[in-house]
Amino acid sequence: MEGIAAGAKQDVNSIIALNVRTEIAYGLFDDGCTALAWQSTGNSYLAQNWDWSTPQKANLLALRIKRSNKNHVITMITEAGIIGKIGLNSAGVGVCLNAIKAHGISYTRMPVHLALRVALECDDRDEFQAIVAKEGVAAASHILVADALSGGLGMETSAKDIRYIVQGMKDEVSGRTPLDGIVTHTNHYLVPHRDIAEVLDLPDSIMRFQRVGELVEMAKAEGKEPEIGMIEGILKDEQGWPASINREETNGCQSETLFSVVMDLKRRKAIVKLGRPSHPEEDLELDPMVGIGDA
């Protein structure tokens, strides 16, 4: 953050504020993201649509970070000034984020966006889980972390606790049990949290959660194995438009899908589509393996 401040000729406190914006606003953002992790025999995928107000699209950056004190490379899509976001590293660890509206902040736990950066600095999912269990997360969110071997693990955070969403776990809100190897999430808590009052002002979150589960189940019933093209098809879904998995900022919907990403964690690559995935403006590939072993 000090380096970004120096390079941008900004006060470091401004950069810190960007990186703790979730805590400043107590998680009260109108994101509408949909995320899923899907592990099958020999494969592990992580994907999401990232939804927000369309002017924020101009602030998106694709970053590739080669760290001097570790052997792996970080690649991610983030916003200008924010050091941790959605992406994967050359160890095969990927991370996604769903915003959740719930009051409360802790001044002794990791801010949400710093936790995302920590995930991308880890060698596997279990390492990140151990850090989060020890340090906690300062505000409401859902962090979906996955690696090439273990698949996905959801972490619903609040200022007071962490609840885990494991593969095949029953949703205590809808009563639905997802299939083995699958973790899906949108923008509401799936399990109760201690002394936390959630503010569910995106009713479509429940609909999107149900829909992404249906699409995965249909694919499984047809005997399909996960692959990038099929998961991209799920992220294009417009049932319930405009507040659908593939959102559009129109007709009263206050956010839009600004990018979609599908990560193949076994092969350490990700395909990013900027804009709505049904009408992409540009395709990018995140490849943290480029440059491994270089001086």
N, C-alpha and C positions, 0 to 999 in steps of 0.2 A: 504493500500500500504506500509506503514511503517512496518507493521507486516510481510508482504511477504518478504520485503527486509531483515529484520532481520533474518527470518527463512532460507532464501536462501543465506544469507551472501553476499548480493549484495548491491551496492549503491542505495539508494532510488530513485535517479534520473533515474536510469536504469528502475526501475519498473514504474515510472511515464511516461517515454518515451513509454513503451509498451502500457500503457492505453490511451495515446493520439496519437497513431500511425496513426489513420485516419486523424487527424489534421496535423500531421507532413508531411504526404504524400498528403495532400489536397484531400483526397478521391480517390487517383489514384491507386487503387488496382484492380486486375483482378479477383475478385470474380464473380461467376456466379449463385448466389442463386435464388431459386424460393420459394415463401411463399404464404400461403393462410390461411384465417380465414373463418370458416363456422359455422353459427349459425342456428339451426332449433328449432322446438318446444321442449323445455326442454333440449337441448344440445348445447354445445359450444366447437368447436374444433379449434386448432391452429397448423399449421404444416409448415415445410420447409425442403428443402435440403440445406445443407451448403457446398459450393463448393470453393475449393482453390487448391493450388499446393500440390501434394501428400506428400512431405516431412513434411508438417505441421501436418499431421495426428499424428505423434509421440508426438506432444505437447498438444494434447487434454486431458482434465481432466473432470471428472464428480464430481461436488461439491455439498455438502449439508451443508447449513449454518444455524445454529440456533442462532438467534440474542437475546441478553439479554434484549434489550429495546423494543422489539415488540413480539407479540404473535405468529407470523407466521414464517414458515421455508422457506428458499430459496433453490431450487435445480436447477442446470444449467449445461450445457455443455459449457466449456470455454477453453481458451488456457492458458498455464502456465504463471502466473504473471498477468493475466487480470481479474479484479474484477467484471466485468459485461458482460454477453453474452446472450445466448439463453436458456430460461428455463421457469419455473413456480414456483409459491409459494403456500403455504397452504391456502391462501385467494382466490385461483382460478384465479390469474392474471398470464398471460403468455406473453412472448415477443419474437419476432423474428427480424432479421436484414437482409436488402438487401443493399449491397454496391452500391453507385452511384458515377460516375466520374463527378465531377464538381469542378472547381477552387474556392478558397475562404476559409478564415478561420476567426473566431471571437475569440478574446482573452478574451471576457467577458461572453461567453455562455458555457454551459455544453459540455464537450467532449462527443462524441458519445457513447463510451463504459461506461462512467459514467452514461449517461442517461439510458442505458440498466439496470444498477444496480439499479438506482432509481426506474425504473418500477417494479423491483422485490421486492422492499421495500414498495410498495403501497398496499392498501387494495382493490382498484378497479381501473378500467380503467379511470374513471373521475378524480380521485386524480392525476394520472400521467399526464393526459392531462392538468390539471390546472398548475402543476409544469412546464411542458414544455412550456406552453403559457407564463408563467412569466419569466422563466430563458433562454429560447431558447436553441438551439443546435448549436455547434460551426462549423460544417462542413456538407458536403453533405452525406445523407443517407436516407434510408427508414426504419422507425421503425414501426413494426406492433404489436400493443398491443391489448389484448383481455381479457375479464373476463367471468366468468360463467354466468352472467346475461345479459350483454349488447352486447356480441359478439365482433367483431373486429373493430379496427379503425386504419387506416394507417396514418402515419405522415411523409410526405416528408419534409426533412429538408435541409437547406442550411445555409451558413454563414450569410444570411440576412433575411430569412423568414422561415415560416412553413406553408405548405399547407396540408390539411386533405383529406384523401381518405375514404369516408364513404360507408357503405353497399349500393349496388345498384347504385353507382355513375358512370356516364358516363365517359369513358376515353377520354380526349380531344385530344389525339394523334391519336388513331385508330378509334374513334367514337363509340366504343363498350360500351354497358351498361350491366354490370354484373347483375346477379339475386339478389333479396333481400336476405339479410343474408350473402352475400359473399363479401370478400375483397381479391383480389389477387394482387401480385406484383412480379416484377423481378428486373432488374438493370438499369432502365431508368425512368426518371420523367414522370408521367402521366398527370401532369398539369404544366402550365408555372410558373416560379419563377422569382422574381424581379431581374433584372440586373445580372442574372446568366447564364454563358455559359456552357452548359453540354457537356461532351466529351463522345459520344456514340461510344466506340470502341468494344462493344460486340453486333453486329447486331442480334445475336441469342436471345438477351434479348426480343426483340419484338416478335419473333417467340414463345419463351417460354411463354410469357405473353398470347398470343393468344391461345396457346395449353392448358395451365392450365384452362383457361376459358372454352374452348370447352369440356374438360373432366368433369368439374363440371356441365356444362349445360347438357351433355349427361346423367350423373347420375341423375340429377333432372328430366329430361324428362322421365326417366325410373321409376320414383317414388321412387328412393332410398333415404333413410335418411343417413346422414353422420355417419360413425363409423370408428374405427381405421383401420380395414382391407381395407376398400374401399379407404380411404385417402392414405394409404400406397401404394395402387395400382396406384394412380395418381402420386405419387412421384417416382415410378419405370418407368414411361413412357420414351421411347427412340425414339420417333418421332424426326427426325432431328439429330440423333446420328452422331458424338460424342458430339456435343454441344447441347444436349437435356436437358429436365428437369432432367433426370438421366444422368449426364455427365460422360465422360471418357477422361482422359488425354492421347490422342492419335490422330494421323492424323491431327496435327496442332492445336488441342484444348489444351489450356494452363492450364486448371483447371479440377478438378474431384470432384464428390460428395464424401466428406469425412465422412459425417454422415447425416442421415435423422431423423427427430423427429416428432411425432404426439402427441399432448397434448389433453387430455380429461379434460377440465377445470372444468366441473361439478363434476367429480369424483376425481379431483386433482391428476391425474397420467399421465405419458408420457412414450411412448415407443421410445427408441433410437436404431437405427441400425447403427453401425459403418461400414464405407465403403459404397460402392454403394448399394442402397437399393435392387437392383436386385441380388446382390452377397454379402450379409452382412457377415462381419467377426465376429461380436459379437452383441448380443442384450442386452440392458440395460433397466431397468425400473427406472424412476425418480418418487419417491413417497415422496412428502414433508409432508405427514400426519404422517409418521413414527416418533414417539417420541414426538408428540404434547401432552402437559400436563406433560411430564417428568420433573423431577427436573434438 
